[in-house]
């Protein structure tokens, strides 16, 4: 079924017109993750980016066409990137086989119809279709779930299973783990696995949309508990090794499927 688009054009369950104003400040492309995505795109000369947001992970060495329904997100695209087209994944305004490759970065959970979106990407793509997603089955294996399980439960409920994603490609996919570096520049929740203080910044939290979908009381409880444990040293007693761990193998996955 289709979702009603919001005031700024957002097509998912989050109003990016309300929370997306500083998104690009906290959600910068991480070079390690970017390199893995670009390897998956191969030698493509033309690339479609669906749900492009502010432009993270778009390659700059080839011609990119960006699709983004949120006006707030389109306005935050850097000047060196192409202007994004106002459209949604489930109804792409392009001819068959228009692009060498296509990509979608942490956006499939905002689509109203996963299978229709993937079918559209396959229709307009000659080569690989590359999705950066989260595996909901691995969502709770992270210390954040000990402090605010509501956020992780929301995220888990929003992302489709890896089995469903693979089935949408007819099973012809490769799924790669995406290790998150300690100094990750892309502020999704796992980016701060070894920098817990970042979660006390409300704007940093809201750059990950799941925080806007949980009760304020839960967030207030979380802030109080994490602040107390950081001050007392209890967080470091339990999880301090993560401050020195170079990578975190969490739920982030790269799905590489065939086009057309």
Secondary structure by P-SEA (a helix, b strand, c coil): ccccccccccccccccccccccccccccccaaaaaaaaaaaccccbbbbcccccccccccccbbbbbbccaaaaaacccccccccccccccccccccccccccccccccccccaaaaaaaaaaacccbbbbbccccccccccccccccaaaaaaaaaccccaaaaaaaacccbbbbbbbbcccccccccccccccccccccccccccccccccccaaaaaaaaaaaaaaaaacccccccccccccccccccbbbbbbbcc
